[in-house]
């Protein structure tokens, strides 16, 4: 063998011997420090699992706060009975006073004018409809505090300090038990008549315990396409631990929603697919037949879309790494401002009282697209254009356009619009039939 070949062979052997010695040392070290290495490896795995769970389980979208009773306070995640659980869920009650008069009073105080000479006959539009419940609706994320005065009377305080007097007449959000997941005591169900005040607070990013994972998915309809967002099943179930009930040929069945991948309407019941691959046909329950009150989807940038059972085809559920908007994302309200364009010419710009009722951008506009009902916060609306006696074209800030009808907000049942113009003594009243377009700032 040439000299160069012998040298290379010697170098290779030397290298192999060095590597083997190093391996022996490593193996020896591992054997001598097996417990330490296992501990380090376990910690790394735990950190990876924790990081994954933290990413997958943001809890900022759940309602959180402090409940006061005559004797105690309880702090934790909140749920209204078996229903509202998210900041984007809607709190409903009825108004007990004429809201737009208070707006006018503040307007004239700011402008140093008197309101004694205003033609208050226009207020009869509001007052004469005594059989109509004037609804107040806002998302829970817009509420700072609720004071309970008993007998169905509450005072709701907004984030800007404004207080609104409300009654529970016609709505179950005032009077229902409130569940609190107190970190020390666990789940408590507190009767409404024991509650004196509820103070809403920022939700921790990672609650160690919560009522369940969000129910999120895409709902396919027969004629109106699909809607993706947080799901309320049968106007009720909205968390993974909530149950879907029904009968099978083998007996009654109650399935946690977090085990379900798909629900499809079929005949007099529904076919339910589980994440495991198993499949069951369920009947004889308002969860799975035409007794279902509807499937509500909270669509980002839109609001709540209520899909009746006859328009529903199927829903595909999927996991998401968040629970919706955080409490801090709901800004302090400023009021409805914009420009109203009139048929008889001209335009008026200022503070708007819509339908002589809604005064805040956090309040809701309601209307239907055929049989699908929309509940949209005014903050999401850019323009409203009446098209005829029954329908209005509503353009959202995200560019979506909806032709909505079958509701007083978007039809000739609307009581009209009042506009407070800065620097002017009297507010201007514009009948709905004289409105061509409203553009909100």
Buried (B, 14 or more C-beta within 10 A) or exposed (E): EEEEEEEEEEEEEEEEEEEEEEEEEEEEEEEEEEEEEEEEEEEEEEEEEEEEEEEEBBBBBBBBBBBBBEEEEBBBBBBBBBBBBBBBBBBBBBBBEBBBBEBBEBBBEEBEBEBEEBEEEBBEBBEEBEEEBBBBBBBBBBBBBBBBEEEBBBBBBBBEEBEBBBBBEEBEBBBBBBBBBBBEEEEBEBEBEBBBBBBBBEBBEEBEEBBBBBBBBBBBBEEBEBBBBBBBBBEBBBBBEBEBBBBBEEEEBEBBBBBBBBBBBBEEBBBBBBEEEEEBBBBBBBBBBEEBBBBBBBBEEBBBBBBBBEBBEBBBBEEBEBBBBBBEEBEEBEBBBBBBBBEEEEEBBBBBBBBBBBBBBBBBBBBBBEBBBBBBBBBBBBBBBBEEEBBBBBBBEEEBEBBBBBBBBBBEBBBBBBBBBEEBBBBBBBBBEBBEBBBBE
